[in-house]
């Protein structure tokens, strides 16, 4: 499951909620077309 963040309203949603209209992916809340993929926070432990 991939999570996205809308570039306009800032709401978070999953790929199951995305609306596709006329070949464009849109935010299900405000219909904005710019979405950012939410990346997981990576915790890297390095032994020294």
C-alpha positions in Angstrom: 0.0 0.0 0.0 1.4 3.3 -1.1 0.6 6.6 0.7 0.4 9.9 -1.0 0.2 13.6 0.2 -1.7 16.2 -1.8 0.4 19.3 -2.8 -2.5 21.7 -2.2 -4.6 20.6 0.8 -1.9 18.4 2.5 -4.2 15.5 3.2 -2.8 12.0 3.3 -4.4 9.1 1.5 -3.6 5.7 0.0 -3.4 4.5 -3.6 -6.9 2.9 -3.2 -8.5 6.4 -2.7 -6.9 8.1 -5.7 -9.3 9.3 -8.4 -8.4 9.1 -12.1 -10.2 11.5 -14.4 -9.4 12.0 -18.1 -6.1 10.1 -17.6 -4.9 12.3 -14.7 -4.4 11.2 -11.2 -6.1 13.6 -8.7 -6.5 14.1 -5.0 -9.9 12.6 -3.8 -10.5 15.7 -1.5 -9.6 18.8 -3.6 -9.0 17.4 -7.1 -5.5 18.8 -7.3 -3.1 17.0 -9.7 0.2 17.3 -7.8 0.7 14.4 -5.4 3.8 13.4 -3.4 4.6 9.9 -2.5 5.1 9.6 1.3 8.4 7.9 2.1 8.8 5.8 5.2 11.2 7.2 7.9 14.3 5.1 7.7 16.3 4.4 10.8 19.7 3.1 9.9 22.0 1.8 12.6 25.7 1.5 11.7 28.2 -0.4 13.8 31.5 1.4 14.1 
